[in-house]
Amino acid sequence: MQKNIAALLDKTLAAASLTSDKLADVFSKETHRFTITGLSRSGKSMLFTSLVTMLKSRSEEGYACLPLLRYLPPSQVLDIRVAPIEGYKAFPQLDNLAALERGQWPAATEEAYGFKLIVRLKQTASLKRHVMPHTDVVFEFIDYPGEWITDIPMLSKTYAQWSDSAWAQLSSGPQQYFAEGWKQVVNSFDFEQPPSPARIQQLVHAYRQYLIDAKKQGISLLQPGSFLLDSSDFDWQAFGFTPLPSSITSDVSHPWYKAFDTHFVTFQQQWLAPLKQSIFKETDKQIILVDLFEGLNHSRQHLYQLKETLSHLADTFVYGQSSWFSRTVLKKEQIGKVAFVATKADLIPVNQRDNLLSLLTQITEGARARFDNKPIQFEHFLVSAMQVTDDGSNDSAIRYTDSQGRYVESTFESVPRTLKEMEEGAHFPVPQAQVPRDYKARILAGKGVDRLLQFLLGKGE
């Protein structure tokens, strides 16, 4: 009862500062803004595509998908529509569906997209029905490249600090196996020559090639990730930089240090700071997508690095419950609900999914430590945005369409419940399932999305 009174008071106070043409929105609209945070290849584009498809099919075509989503009962849905968010490009929903029709997975996100899903519900309470015949529940989603997320922590570092930390990372963990070419370039490079544009580009292109190669090998912590995106508005050709040996970064008078320090500050001020201000704010709910299979397919070291990466990324966001004053007057939101989501959960048999959930819980330990002493609600979920596999002939097997178009069966060993259970040097091959021809039916059969939305929309009672 107290929560209901507080919610009404919030709306009443907000209404006092609005003009009459906006008054109805305060009482008839419930807005939820989500940021979906995920590293590259974590499945953001597919999740968005599936979510829109599920909700529209549920309301417009009467499909019984999202069965556990009681906060949006189909019998009360009058209409659902997709609308743009001002300042963002529209999410390419139709393009993604066209790609699936061609048997291709949606393209990776390389720009910021924003869209609203506006669900109009009938009022059921008699008093509310007389005052306002409907309620609009608005979902605002922001999608952006995973590479941007790994770059934001660079805002808190000087160039020398970042350079030293970058060297430490590429000299340890799984990166060390893919950085040999870059190290050879540095060892043979003549830093006595002045940093001309041509020499800078030579060094930057060599470092970027390392980033490209490491990304292909499943490395998650790569900086600057923005250099990997052709669509990036930052001109890395003109203002690129790389880590430099400590003998140079320790000498602030060195010409190469001066050049790269200037470029690094330009990157921070002209790219990262505006990016953080425009993209990584004004959100009250966060979905953190985690692709555990990328690490399982490579090595235990990859999983440890994924855990480290998620821990660093948690520093990017502001966590805590937003007050009425901060939301209405200061126009600032804090994230009060966080969902950690392991994607592509249908790539292993059902009897292994408890193990996968246990592994997800350990991988997020560092990130969750950032929530200590803060009123944050969080849960862990397994989600299949599209059910691309079928049950196999036994509990440890699944069937799917492989890259050759064959319908095959694979049998799995147990997925490790913890990082320690995964032996050094071991890896778990992940099936390269192709887009099924009946992709829409399989989107509607996706698992876990209803539980995820139910948690995010819940009032915390």
N, C-alpha and C positions, 0 to 999 in steps of 0.2 A: 504494500500500500504506500509506504514511504517513497519507494522508487517511482511509482506512478505519479505521486504528487510532485516529486522533484522534476520529473520529465515534463510535466505540464507547466511547472514554474519556469523551466528553461525556455519553453516555447513562448510563454507569455512575456517574459522579459525580452526575448528576441523580437517579438512582434512589436514592442513599444518603439523600436527604432526603425521600423519599416514603413514604407508608404502603403497606401491601401491596395494598390495593384499587386503588391508582393505578399499581402497579408495571408491570402489563401494558401500560398505555398508553405508557410510555416506550419499550418495545421494539417495540411493534406499530403505532405511529402516527408518521407523518411529517406535520408541519403546515407549511403555507406561508401566510403572511398577506400579502395584497395590498392596497395602497391604489390605487384607480384615480382619478387626478387629471386632471380635465378641466374646461375652462371651459364655461360655458353653451353648449348646442347642439353640444357636441363628440361626442355620441353615446354617453354612458355608459350610459344606460338600455337602449338597443338592444344594446350590446355585452354587458351582463349577461344580457339576455333570450336572446340568441343562444348565449352560452356555456353556460348551463344547458340549453337545448334541445339543443345539439350533444352535450354529454356524456351526457345521459340517453338520447337517441336512439342514441348509439353503443353504450351498454352494455345498454339494455333492448330495443331494437328491431333491433340488428344493423346499423345504417346505417354505411357505410364513410366517415364524415366524419372530419375531423381526421387525415388519412392519415399525416402526418409526426410525429405525437405518439408517439414510441416509448417514452416513459417511462410511458405508461398503455396497454399492449397490450390490445386488446379480449379476447383469449383468456384473459387473467388476471383480468379484472374480474368479481367475484362479485356486486357490488351497488353502486348509487349512490343516495344520498339527500340531500335538502336539509334542513338543520336551522337553527334560529335561532341567533344569537350573543347572549348575555346582554347586556342593556342597549341593544339596537338593535331597531328595528322590522323586521319581516320584509320582504324585498324583494318587491314586488308582481308576481311572475312571472306568475301567472294573469291578473291585471288587464291586464298588458302584452300577453299573448297574445290576450286578448279584444279589446283595442283593435285589434290587427293583423287579427283576424277581421272587424272592422267597417270595415277599410280605413283605420285611423288609426294614426299613429305613436305609440309609447308616450309618456306624459306626461313632461315634464321633471322631474328630481329636485328636490324642494323640501324634503326631510327627509333625515336620515341613516338609511341602511338597512345592515343587516349580515346576512350569511347564510353558512353553511358548505355546501360540497359535500363529502360524505364518500364517497370511492371505496374500496371494499374489494377488495383484490387477493389472489389466491392466492400463497402462498409457492412459489418454484420451487427454491431451494437446499435440498438434502436436510436439512442440519443445522438450518436455520431452520424448515423445515416440521415437524420433530419438536418444536421448542421452541414455536413459535407458528404456527398454521395459516394465518394471514392477516396482511396489513398494511393499515391504514387510511391512505390519503393524504387529508389534510384541506386543502381550499382555503378560507381565510377571506377573504371579500371585504367591504370597506367602501365604500359609495357615499354621496356627499354632494353638495349643490348646488355648482356651480362658483362661485357668488357668494361662498360662504364662503372659498374659497381666496384670492380677491383681497383679502379683508379682513384676513387674518392678518398681513400685513406692517405694518398700522397699529399693532400692539402695540408696535413699537419706536420710535414717534414720539410727540412731544407734540402737543397739538391745534394749536398755531401752526405746527409743522413740517408736519403733514399738510395744513393749510389752504393754506399757501403752495405745497406740491407739487401739490395739487389744482388750484389756480388756474393753475399753470404748464402742467399737462396739458390742461385744457380751453381753454387759450388757444393751443395749438399742435396739430400733428398733425391727424388727422381729426376730433377732438372739437370743434375750433374752429367747424366748420360747423354743429354741432347745439346749441351752447351760447348762441346769440344771445338766445334767449328768457330764459334764466336770467340772463344779464348785464344785460338790460334791467330785470328785476325788481330786481336788486341796485342798479343805478344810480338807480332811482327810489325806492328804499326809504329810509325815514326812520329812521336808526339813532340819532337823538337821542331817539326815543321809547323808553321802557324795554322790556325783553324780556318782555312779558306772554305767557302761554300762547297766546293767539290770534295774536299777531304772530310768535311762534316757529313755530307751525304754518303760518302763511302762507308763511314763508320755506322751511321744510322741505318743504312740499308742492310748491313751485315747483322746488326743487332735485331732488326725487324725480322730477318730471315730466321734467326734463332727463335723468336717469339712464334712465328708461323709453324716451325717444325715442332716446337714443344706443345703447342696447342693441338696439333694433329695427334700427338702421343698422349693426350689426356691430361696435360698439366693444367691445373686450375688457377694457380696464383701467378699471373703474368702481368707485368707492368712495364710500360703503359699499354693497357689493352686497347685503348683508343687508336693506337698506331696500326692495329690489325684491321680496322674498319675503313673500307674505301669511302663509305658515306659520311665519315666523320667530318664535322665542320672545322676541326682543328687542322691547320696546315703543318703536318709533321715533316713535310718535305723542306719547308723553310725554317721551322723552329724545332726540329727534332733534336733529341739528346739521347745519350746512352749512359750506362754506368762507366765510370773511369777508374783506373787503378788508384788505390789509396795514396800512392806517392804523388798523384796529381791533385786529388780532392783535398789533401791536407795542406796544399800550398795555394792559398786564396789569390796569389798573384800570378799563378800560372795561366797563360792565355787560353788553354783548353778548359780549365776550370771556369774562367770568366765567361767564356762563350756558352758553355752548357748550363751554367748557373743562370744566365740571362734567359736562355730558352726554357729552362725549367720553370722559372717565375712566370714567364709568358704563358706557359701551359696551365699553371695554377690560376692565374688571374683572368685570362681570356677564355679558358675552357672549363676547368674544373669548378671554380667558384660559381659561375653562372649556372652550370649544370646542376650542382647541388641545390642551388636556390630554386630553380624552376622545376626540377624533376623529383628530388628526394625530400619533399615536404608536403604538408597538408594532406596527410593520410592518417587514418585511425586504425586501420587493419592491415596486416601484412601477411602475405603468403610467401614463404621461403621454399623454393623448389630445389630439391637435391637429387642429382642423378648418381645414385650409389653404384650403378652398373658400370659407369666409366672407370671408377676405381677398382671394382671387382674384376673387371676385364683386364686390368693392367697389373697392379701389385698392391701390397699392403701399404707401401710408401705413398702411393697415390691417395689412398684413403686417409692416411695421417695428414697429408697436405690439404686434402679437402676439409678436414676438421679445422686445421689452422686457418684456412681461407675463410670459412664461415665465422670463425671467431673474430677475425679482423673486420669482416663486413658488418658485424653487429655494431661496430663503433660508428658506422655511417649514419645511423638513424637515431631519432629521439624517441625514447620509450617512456611511457607513463600514461596515466589517465588524464584526458583533457578536461579542464573545467569549463563551465559556461563562459567565463570571462575570457579565457584564452581562445576558445572557439569563435565567440561572437564579436569580441572587441579587438583582440590582438590578431585574429584570423590565423591562429596557429593550432595545429593539431599535434597530438602525441599518439604514438602507436600503443594501444591498450590491449590488442589481441594479436597473437602471432601463431600461425599454423606452419609447422615444419612438415613438408610434404615430400615423400619419396615418390618420384614419378616412375612410369613404365612398369608398375608393379606386376603386370600380367606376363612379364618376360620370364617369370619363374613359376613353378607349380604352387598351388594354393597352400600345400603343406609346408612351404618354406617361407611364407610371408610373415609369420611371427618372428622368425629369425631376422628377416629384413627390417622389421619394425624395431627390433632390439638394436640392430646395428645403427639404424638412423638415430636412435636415442643417444647412443654414444658419440656419434659424429657431431651432434649439436651441443655437446656439453659446454664447450668454450663459449659458444654464442649465448647459451642460456645463462651462463654466469654473469652476463651483462644485465640480466633482469633482477639480480639480487637486490632485495629491499625496495623493489618497485612493484606497484600493483598491476602486474602483467598476467593476463591469462594466456596460456599456451598449451597446445596439444600437438601430437605427432600423428600423421596420416599416411596411408598408402593409397595412391591414386592411379587409376588407369584412365587416361583421357579417351582412349579408344581400346576396346578389348580385341587386340590383334591375335591373341592365341586362344586355343581351345584345350579342354582337358585331354590328357593323353590316356594311354591304355592302362597306366598305373598311377599311383599318387605322386610319383616323382617325375612324371613326364608331362610335356605339353606338345601340342601340335600347332603348326603355323605355316605360312607360305614363305619359302626362303627366297634368296636373291635370284634363283634360277626359275622361280615361278612354280616350284614343286611344293606340294603339301606334305610336310615331313613331320617326324616326331623326334624330340630330343629328351633324353633322360638326364637328370641333374643330381649331383652330389649335394650334400647339405650346405646351404649358405652359412657362413660364420655368423654367430650371434654377436661377437665382439671382435675388435681388431686383433686381440691376442690369439684368437682361434684361427686366424688366417696365417698360414705358415709363410715365412719369408721365401720369396721366389714363386709362390703359388699364384695362380690367377684362375678366374672363373669365366670361361668363354660365354659371351652373351649372344643369344640368337639374333641374327640380322633379319628380323621379320619385315616383310614388305607390306605396303599398303594393300589391304584386302579389297576385293572388288565391291563387297557389300559394306563399304566404309561407313556409310551413314548409320546403318543398323548397328554397327559395332561401336560407333560413337554413343548412340543411345543406350548401348549395353555397358558403357564405361562404368567403372566401380570407384566409389569413394568420394566422388564430387559432391553428392548430396550430404554426406556426413561433414565434409569440409565446409560447405555453405551453411549448414545447420549450426555449426560451432561459431562461425563468423557472424551470423545474423542473430544469434541468441543474445538475450539480455543479461545473461550472467546470473539468473535466478538460481 
